[in-house]
Amino acid sequence: MSESIKNITQNIAIAKPWLGEAEANAASRAIMSGWVTQGPEVAAFEQEFAAYVGASHACAVSNCTTALHLALLAVGVQPGDEVITVSHSYIATANSIRYCGAVPVFVDIEPQTFNINPLLINDVISERTRAILVVHQMGMPCDLKAILDIAKQHGLPVIEDAACAIGSEILWDGQWEKIGKPHGDIACFSFHPRKVITTGDGGMITTNNSEYDKQFRLWRQHGMSVPDTVRHGAKQVIFESYPMLGYNYRMTDIQAAVGREQLKRLPEIVERRRYLAQRYEEMLADVVGLKLPSEPTRAKSNWQSFCVRLPEKCNQSQVMQVLLDAGVSTRRGIMCAHRELAYQIESWSCGVKQKDCECEAGSCKLLTESEQAQERAIILPLFHQMSQEEQNGVVEVLKTACQV
Ligand SMILES: *Cc1c(COP(=O)(O)O)cnc(C)c1O
């Protein structure tokens, strides 16, 4: 590897939020207004977000994990229920099911898209199944049409974990539509800095069901019957009440002000990411044995992550170390919740009746594609400000790394 390449790749992060003066001024505007928690900026952000994805309602919350928790509660998930999902996801997906006292039932993924394999869902539906929680992993839309068909047959609600998928699109009855419309019952988004737009931390829940939306608004604020924004503007004394158990899952107005600026940048961010992803595909096409991610014809990804499968002969951590030595940050494939200590065998299921199951902690015969993806894939740097020279450098170093 030449010195000139090393000069370029010296310090390439896996991801970088694109924030600037506009966001700093927006945060300042919220601070100087004197109203800093959930208030007018949150309300405006919700309206703009709903308009962007094409949803009737958008409710801002503290992050996507809390969004998922409320979504599952809204569709009635209770202790002892089962929720079908993937193990191959950030742990928040499965955790949100356990917060409801329910059991995540893990289904394996399709190797090509890293998303839930719809053909395997029918096998794990039981009388205890209460919902299907699908993930648009790394921004790639999952096969929603096929999943919704199955869900309808069984009368099951579908929640979309769209944490990574703001700006991704899906072909729906011949039209490109934004993820989050939502196509299932409820979609949940994240504004963590590792995602495509950020508010520091933050989340959004979209739905076309006004009853769900009402529920979310109560739950996120301790179940309080009269929001503080209303009491603040009231000319008469009002006392609030707490008819139900709620949570503090609020977003602040400082975050929402930043989010509104990020939303304005989103089309440009998605365009740039798609351009860089295509460049990766072109430049990496000739690496023998390297498997590149690709979009099914029904999907347009925002490429929140660009994840490649290494050639058989390559050792994942060695390749990552060669890249790191050259200054390039990578991450291994998406984690599998069922392999973590927090997921002892009783806390999840692969749908096989416990007595017939030969699963061990950390390994399951029915989840081999998930485990393979974690062990054999790596995520390459991709962010809005990445220059072509930096990307060329990453490609150069990866090619060298794959040869060792
Ligand atoms: C990041 C992520 C989450 C959690 O989002 P937070 O906003 O950090 O709570 C959930 N699901 C998936 C698939 C994610 O990538």
The ligand as a Gaussian input file, in Angstrom:
#p B3LYP/6-31G(d) Opt

LIG

0 1
 C      -30.432000       2.287000      15.973000
 C      -31.474000       1.281000      15.925000
 C      -32.480000       1.197000      16.900000
 C      -32.458000       2.034000      18.152000
 O      -32.564000       3.401000      17.902000
 P      -32.339000       4.437000      19.110000
 O      -32.846000       5.732000      18.558000
 O      -30.862000       4.468000      19.371000
 O      -33.109000       3.965000      20.273000
 C      -33.485000       0.265000      16.742000
 N      -33.506000      -0.564000      15.682000
 C      -32.559000      -0.535000      14.729000
 C      -32.656000      -1.466000      13.568000
 C      -31.501000       0.372000      14.817000
 O      -30.553000       0.373000      13.876000

